[in-house]
C-alpha cells in the first residue's frame, strides 16, 4: 500500500545520505531463518519524543527550545519535547563500528506510538537542525530514500514492535532502578550467541514501560543518558564479537 500526504506549506527538502562505509558491511539477514539465528544486537529506542508541530506555514519537529509557547499553551511538560535525546542516541548507535560491521539493527518507538525502522546504512545528520528536518519529512511521508538510489534509509513500519523481533531472542530492558546491577563486559558473554534485543529509554525522565521486555537490568551505579547507555552497549558487543 502506498501512503501519500499532500502538503500545502513550503518546506526545505532534507536529503538522507548513506554511510560511506556501507559497501564494506556484511550482508544483513534477509530470510526468516537468518533473522532468527544470525548474531546481531537489536536496539529499540523507546518513548522517543518525535512529534511534528505547525508553526506559521511550515511543520517543525517539536522541541522545548523553539516551541516553549506551544507547550505552555497546551499545558504539556517540557519532557514531551526532547527529540535531541533520540538524535544523540542515533549518533552513538549508527556511527559505531558494530553497526558498520553489519551487527546492529535499530528501531525507534515514539511516544505517539509510531514505529520507525532504521536501515543500518543510514548516516545520521550531524546537526540537530538537519536531523529535525529529516524527521519531519519521515513522519509525514512515512519513508526516506537515499539521495543516490532507491534504498529506503528510514521507514515507518507497522506496530507492534514484537512482530519485527526474532522469535526466542532475549528482550532486555535497561533501568537504573533495577536491583540487578551487571558489568556489561561480563554479562554479554553469558547470553545466547544469536540475536538479542535491548530496550533503551529515549526520554528525559521516567522509566520505560514496555510489556514485551522480559527482564530489566542496571548497567551502572549511576543514572545514565540514553546515548551513554547506547555507547556502553555497542562497546560491550564490539569487545565480545571482536569488532575493532
N, C-alpha and C positions, 0 to 999 in steps of 0.2 A: 504494500500500500504506500502511495506517495503522499507525503504531507507537504502542503504549500501554505504559505502565510503571506498575505499582501500587506505591505507597509505603506501608509500614506505619508510618513515622515521621511526626511532625508537623513541618512546616516553614513558614516565613514565605513567603507568595506575593509575589514581587517582580515589579513591573509594568514593562513596557518602554514607552517613550514615543517618539513620532515627533518629529523635529526640527521646531520651529515654522516654519522656513523651507522645509519640504518642498514646500509648494504652489507655491513660486516656481521650483523646479528644472525644467529642461527634461526632456522625456520621455526616459527611458532606452531604449537599444537593445533591441528585442524580437525582431525577425526575425533569422535566421541571417546574412543579408546585412548588416544593420545592425551586428550584433555583430562582424563581421569587418572592417568598413570604418570605422565611426564612431570618431572620435578619443576616447580616454579612457586614463587611467592605471589599470592594474590592479596592485594591490599584494598580494603574498602574504606574510603573516607566518608564517615557517617555524619549526618546532620550538617552538611556544608551549607553555608549561607550564600546561595546563588539565586538571586531574585532580581528581575528587571523592574524598573520604575520609569514612568514617563515624566520628563522634565522639559517643558517647552514643547518643541516639535520633535524631540527625539527620545529614544529609550536609552537608559543607562543602567549599569549594574549597581544596585543599591548598596551604599556603604555609609558608615557613620560619619565620615568626614564631609562628604558632599551633600548628603540628604538628611541632615540632622533635623531640619524643619519638618520634613515629611514624617519622620519617625515620631517626633513630638506631637504633631497634629493627629496622628493615628494611635497615640499612646502606646508605642511599641518600644521595647528596650533596645539600647544600643547594641546589645549582644546579637540581635537579629540581623545586623548589617555588618558582618565581618568577613567579606569574601577574601580579604587578604590572607586569612589563615589557610584557606584552600590553595591559594596561589603559592604560598610558601611551602606547603606540603608537596604540591606537584613538582616544584623545582627540585626539591630533595629527591623525590622518587624518580622522576623521568630523566634527571641528569646522572643518576647513579650508574656505576659500572655494572651492577646487577641487571638493570634494565637494558643497557647496551648489549649485554650478553644474551638477551632474549629470555631471561628467567624471572620476569616481573610482569604482572598484569594488574592494572589499576581501574577501580570503579569509583564513581562519586555518587553518593546518595544524598540529595539535598533535603533541607527542612520542609520543602514544598513537595516532597515525595517524587522528585524527578531523578531517574537513574541514568547515569552517563557512563559509557564505556570508552576508555582511552586506548587508542592504538599505541603500542609501545614505541612506534617510530615518530611520535609527536615531539616536536621541540616546543617547549612552553615559552611564551614571550617573556623576556627579561623584566620588562617594566609592568607595573600594575595597571597603568592606563591601557596599554595594548592588550593585556590579559582581559581586562574588563570588556573591551570592545569585542573580543573574540567570544567571550561567554554570552554576551547579549545576542550575538549572531547565532550561536549554538542553540540557545534556549528558544529562539524564535523560528529558526529554520530546521531544527532538530538534528542537523549534522553539519560537519565542517570537512571540506575536502582539501587535500594538499594543493598548494599553488601550482605545482608542476605535474599533476596527474590526477587520476580518478580515485586514488586511495582516500577512504574516509578516515580522518585522524581522530575525530571525536564524533560520537553519535549518542542520541537519546535512545535507550532500549526499554523494553517492557519490564515492569515490575512483576513479581517481587524479585529481589536480588538473588534469592536462593536458586531460581531457575538457571542462573548463569554460573553457579558454583559446581565444582566436580563432586560427584557422589562419593560419600565416605571421607572427604577431606576434613581435617580438624578445623574448627572455627573458633578462633581465639580472640577475645576482646582485651583491650588494654585499659587499665584504670589504676590511678594512683591510690584509690581507696581499697583495692583488693588486698586481702590478707596473705595472698600467695605472691611473695616477692622473689623474683628469679634473676639470675645473671644470664642475659640472652646467650652469651657465648657458650654457656653450659647447658642451657635449656633446649636450644635449637637442635643440637645433635641427637636429643632423645626422641624427637618427633619422627614419624614415618618418612622415608625418603621419596616423597611424591609431592603433589600439590598441597599447599597448606594456606588457610585463609586467616588473615589478621585484620581486625577492625580497629580503626583509629578515629578518634573524635576530631572533627574539623570545625569545632565551635569554640567560643571563647570561655564559656563556663558550663558546669553541669557534667553529667555522666551520660554516656551513650546507652540508649535503651533499645537494643535490637534483639528481638526474640529468637533470631537464628543463631546467636552466639552460644556456644556450648560451655565455655569456661572463661573466666576473667583473671588476668594476672597483672601484677605490677612489675615494671622493668627498671624502676628506680625508686630510691627512698624519697625522691622529690617529685613535685608536680612538674611535668614537662610540657612544652608546647607540642602541638601536633607535628610540626616539622622536625622537632628533636626526636620524637618517637619514630618517625619515618626514617630518619637518618640512622638511628641505632638499629632498626630492623634490617635495613639494607646492609649495613656494615657486618652484622652478625651472619647473615646469609652469604655474603661475599666471602667471609672467612671460612664458613662451613663448606661452601661449594667450590672454593679455590678460585674465585674470581678476583683478578688483580686490576 
